Amino acid sequence: MADAAGSNESRLTKNGEPLPIKALFQSPQQAKNSSKLSDVTEEIFLQAQIDEHLQRAKQKLERELHKERLASLRKVVEQLGEDEWRFSSADELLGLR
């Protein structure tokens, strides 16, 4: 019995308070509850990172698509300028000139 009493005394802090139980000895439910806050925080942080990454990727894609559309429009304008001599103007066809 002296050994049991001695081992109980060794589990107390200098103030006489019991030492906290390590997570290794907690039930899964206790461990789950204690890590819930950190899991939620990690999930929110991860979601924010994903949202930011997607937003940047979307902006980059939109810029690239816009540049492609501008290049395509420039090409069409150049072709129209080259072919303009072949056709009568709309004003002449409508009799406005």
C-alpha positions in Angstrom: 0.0 0.0 0.0 2.9 2.3 0.6 3.9 2.0 -3.0 0.4 3.0 -4.2 0.3 6.0 -1.9 3.8 7.0 -3.0 2.8 6.8 -6.7 -0.3 9.0 -6.0 1.9 11.6 -4.4 4.3 11.6 -7.4 1.3 12.5 -9.6 0.8 15.8 -7.8 2.4 19.1 -8.6 4.4 21.1 -6.0 1.2 22.9 -5.1 -0.5 19.6 -4.4 -2.7 19.8 -7.6 -2.9 16.7 -9.8 -0.9 16.6 -12.9 -2.9 17.0 -16.1 -3.6 13.7 -17.9 -1.8 13.3 -21.2 -3.8 13.0 -24.4 -2.5 9.5 -24.7 -4.6 8.5 -21.7 -7.8 10.4 -22.8 -10.8 8.7 -24.4 -11.3 9.3 -28.1 -14.2 11.5 -27.3 -12.2 13.8 -25.0 -9.4 14.0 -27.6 -11.9 14.8 -30.3 -13.5 17.6 -28.2 -10.1 19.1 -27.3 -8.9 19.2 -30.9 -12.3 20.4 -32.3 -11.3 24.0 -32.1 -8.0 23.5 -33.9 -9.7 21.4 -36.5 -12.2 24.1 -37.2 -9.5 26.7 -37.3 -7.5 24.7 -39.7 -10.5 24.0 -41.9 -11.3 27.7 -42.0 -7.7 28.6 -42.8 -7.5 25.9 -45.5 -10.8 27.1 -47.0 -9.5 30.7 -47.1 -6.3 29.5 -48.8 -8.3 27.5 -51.4 -10.6 30.5 -52.1 -7.7 32.9 -52.5 -5.9 30.4 -54.8 -9.0 29.9 -56.9 -9.6 33.7 -57.1 -6.1 34.3 -58.3 -6.3 31.5 -60.9 -9.7 32.9 -62.1 -8.3 36.4 -62.5 -5.3 35.1 -64.4 -7.5 33.0 -66.7 -9.8 36.0 -67.3 -6.8 38.2 -68.2 -5.5 35.6 -70.6 -8.9 35.1 -72.2 -9.3 38.9 -72.5 -5.9 39.2 -74.2 -6.9 36.4 -76.6 -10.1 38.2 -77.5 -8.3 41.4 -78.1 -5.8 39.7 -80.4 -8.6 38.1 -82.3 -10.5 41.4 -82.7 -7.3 43.1 -83.9 -6.9 40.4 -86.5 -10.5 40.9 -87.7 -10.0 44.6 -87.9 -6.8 44.2 -89.9 -8.6 41.8 -92.3 -11.5 44.2 -92.7 -9.1 47.0 -93.4 -7.4 44.9 -96.1 -10.7 43.9 -97.7 -12.4 47.3 -97.5 -11.6 48.3 -101.0 -13.6 45.3 -102.4 -16.9 46.4 -101.0 -19.1 49.5 -101.2 -19.6 51.3 -98.0 -22.9 50.9 -96.1 -23.6 54.7 -96.5 -23.3 54.3 -100.3 -25.6 51.3 -100.3 -28.2 53.1 -98.2 -27.9 56.2 -100.4 -26.6 58.4 -97.6 -23.6 59.5 -99.7 
